[in-house]
Amino acid sequence: MVWYKGFLYQAGSWKTARHVVAKVEHHAGELFPRLGFIASSTS
């Protein structure tokens, strides 16, 4: 099972908020999900 979620995030060191996409993958037989994040430079 794979889930994607997009949201805006602004770290303390960033001047503007960024679009971030998170990917969560659940694989059969694995205890913990695999996580991935992508932050774009466009707002």
N, CA, C and O of each residue as an XYZ file, in Angstrom:
172
protein
N       0.845     -1.158      0.000
C       0.000      0.000      0.000
C       0.902      1.236      0.000
O       1.883      1.294      0.741
N       0.570      2.210     -0.823
C       1.360      3.444     -0.925
C       0.417      4.633     -0.755
O      -0.639      4.692     -1.384
N       0.804      5.569      0.090
C       0.040      6.796      0.292
C       0.918      7.990     -0.026
O       2.113      7.994      0.270
N       0.308      9.018     -0.639
C       0.982     10.282     -0.909
C       0.203     11.385     -0.216
O      -1.027     11.352     -0.179
N       0.913     12.361      0.333
C       0.271     13.508      0.964
C       1.097     14.741      0.658
O       2.306     14.755      0.890
N       0.455     15.775      0.139
C       1.133     17.033     -0.154
C       0.738     18.094      0.864
O      -0.404     18.134      1.320
N       1.687     18.950      1.214
C       1.403     20.014      2.171
C       2.453     21.105      2.039
O       3.498     20.896      1.424
N       2.173     22.278      2.620
C       3.131     23.382      2.671
C       3.883     23.312      3.990
O       3.303     23.001      5.030
N       5.184     23.603      3.939
C       6.017     23.577      5.147
C       7.045     24.687      5.055
O       7.600     24.944      3.987
N       7.298     25.343      6.176
C       8.344     26.368      6.204
C       9.267     26.105      7.389
O       8.882     26.276      8.546
N      10.481     25.692      7.081
C      11.502     25.490      8.117
C      11.978     26.851      8.612
O      11.833     27.856      7.916
N      12.533     26.879      9.783
C      13.000     28.138     10.360
C      14.047     28.852      9.526
O      14.137     30.079      9.561
N      14.842     28.095      8.772
C      15.909     28.713      7.973
C      15.459     29.105      6.563
O      16.233     29.700      5.813
N      14.211     28.776      6.195
C      13.692     29.094      4.855
C      12.970     30.435      4.891
O      12.295     30.759      5.868
N      13.117     31.218      3.814
C      12.429     32.506      3.733
C      10.961     32.350      3.365
O      10.135     33.169      3.769
N      10.623     31.315      2.608
C       9.233     31.084      2.196
C       8.869     29.609      2.408
O       9.734     28.744      2.543
N       7.569     29.363      2.432
C       7.081     27.984      2.565
C       7.339     27.216      1.270
O       7.386     27.804      0.189
N       7.503     25.923      1.385
C       7.757     25.048      0.240
C       6.665     23.992      0.159
O       6.077     23.609      1.170
N       6.404     23.531     -1.054
C       5.521     22.384     -1.230
C       6.318     21.128     -0.905
O       7.441     20.960     -1.382
N       5.751     20.263     -0.111
C       6.399     19.014      0.273
C       5.439     17.876     -0.060
O       4.238     17.973      0.195
N       5.967     16.813     -0.623
C       5.188     15.603     -0.874
C       5.815     14.486     -0.058
O       7.016     14.228     -0.147
N       4.981     13.828      0.739
C       5.429     12.692      1.546
C       4.895     11.411      0.921
O       3.756     11.367      0.456
N       5.715     10.374      0.912
C       5.323      9.064      0.385
C       5.535      8.040      1.493
O       6.626      7.935      2.053
N       4.488      7.290      1.802
C       4.555      6.246      2.825
C       4.226      4.918      2.147
O       3.162      4.768      1.546
N       5.146      3.955      2.247
C       4.949      2.626      1.644
C       4.892      1.568      2.743
O       5.803      1.465      3.564
N       3.819      0.786      2.751
C       3.705     -0.353      3.663
C       3.895     -1.620      2.837
O       3.167     -1.847      1.871
N       4.866     -2.442      3.212
C       5.147     -3.691      2.505
C       4.812     -4.868      3.412
O       5.110     -4.853      4.606
N       4.188     -5.886      2.830
C       3.824     -7.087      3.580
C       5.067     -7.696      4.222
O       6.109     -7.817      3.578
N       4.953     -8.077      5.481
C       6.065     -8.712      6.177
C       7.051     -7.759      6.805
O       7.960     -8.202      7.506
N       6.908     -6.453      6.579
C       7.817     -5.471      7.173
C       7.120     -4.773      8.344
O       5.942     -4.425      8.256
N       7.851     -4.574      9.429
C       7.288     -3.988     10.637
C       7.045     -2.487     10.487
O       6.011     -1.976     10.919
N       8.001     -1.781      9.872
C       7.909     -0.334      9.762
C       7.700      0.089      8.309
O       8.203     -0.570      7.399
N       6.959      1.188      8.078
C       6.777      1.681      6.708
C       8.046      2.361      6.204
O       8.896      2.784      6.987
N       8.153      2.455      4.889
C       9.244      3.212      4.253
C       8.716      4.617      3.980
O       7.605      4.780      3.474
N       9.512      5.629      4.314
C       9.098      7.021      4.171
C      10.009      7.754      3.200
O      11.211      7.496      3.146
N       9.431      8.663      2.440
C      10.213      9.511      1.549
C       9.583     10.892      1.486
O       8.362     11.025      1.577
N      10.407     11.920      1.330
C       9.916     13.295      1.258
C      10.610     14.022      0.120
O      11.796     13.813     -0.133
N       9.858     14.882     -0.568
C      10.411     15.736     -1.606
C       9.929     17.152     -1.332
O       8.728     17.378     -1.182
N      10.845     18.105     -1.266
C      10.502     19.509     -1.075
C      10.873     20.262     -2.348
O      11.994     20.139     -2.840
N       9.930     21.044     -2.883
C      10.210     21.799     -4.105
C      10.625     23.222     -3.763
O      10.358     23.711     -2.665
N      11.263     23.864     -4.686
C      11.669     25.252     -4.477
C      10.622     26.219     -4.988
O      10.818     27.432     -4.912
N       9.517     25.712     -5.506
C       8.422     26.570     -5.962
C       7.361     26.636     -4.884
O       7.142     25.668     -4.156
N       6.706     27.771     -4.784
C       5.670     27.912     -3.737
C       4.290     27.850     -4.333
O       3.300     27.950     -3.609
